[in-house]
Amino acid sequence: PAPETCDGIDDDCNGQVDDGIDPITCGVGECKVTVAGCEGGRVPLCTPKQGGPELCNGKDDDCDMA
């Protein structure tokens, strides 16, 4: 057995393929996105949302961390 990796194989020999792989998060503020850590034996692409104009709502709408 070996630590599980996203490769379509049951590396840790527990009967489950690509299990226990943490999700991936990218982007900041309102642009933040979280995707599964493994899909079909491959690490998926994580693409942040586009920022928008900054509004007076207590959120980081333009995704500039300010």
N, C-alpha and C positions, 0 to 999 in steps of 0.2 A: 504493500500500500504506500501511496504518496499523497501529499496534499492535493486537493482538488484544484484543477485548472480548467479554463474554458477551452476544451479541445474535443468535445463529443465523446469522451472516454470516462469510464468510472475509475478515476485515478485512485480514490481512497477505498475502493473495493467494498462499498456499503450497499451496492445494488442500485444506486441512483447516479445518473450521468449529470455532470456539471452542477451539482447541488451545493448550496451553502456559499455561493459566490456573491459578494456584496454588490449592491447597486452602484451605479456610477452617477455622480452629480457634477454638472458643469454650469458655468454662468454665475452671476451675482444678482442680487436684488430681485426684481420682478422678471428678470430674464433667466432665472435659475430653472434647470430642467433635471429630472432624475429618470434614468433608464435602467432596465435590467442589466445586471453585470455580465450576463451571458445569454445569448440567443442562438440556438441551433449550432452550438459548438464554436461560436465566434463572439468576440467582444464587440458589441454594437457601437456605432458612432454616437456621440453625445454632442448635440448642437444646441447652444443656448438660443433662447428666443431673442428677437430684436427688441431693443429698448424703444421707448416712446418719449413723448414730451413729459417733463417733470411736472407733476400735479401737486397740489397742496393736500395730500392725503396720508402723509406719514409713511409712504412707501418709496422705494428707490425705482421709480418708473423708468428713468433713463439708464439705469444699470451702471452708474459710475461710482458706486460704493459711497456716495455722499448724500 
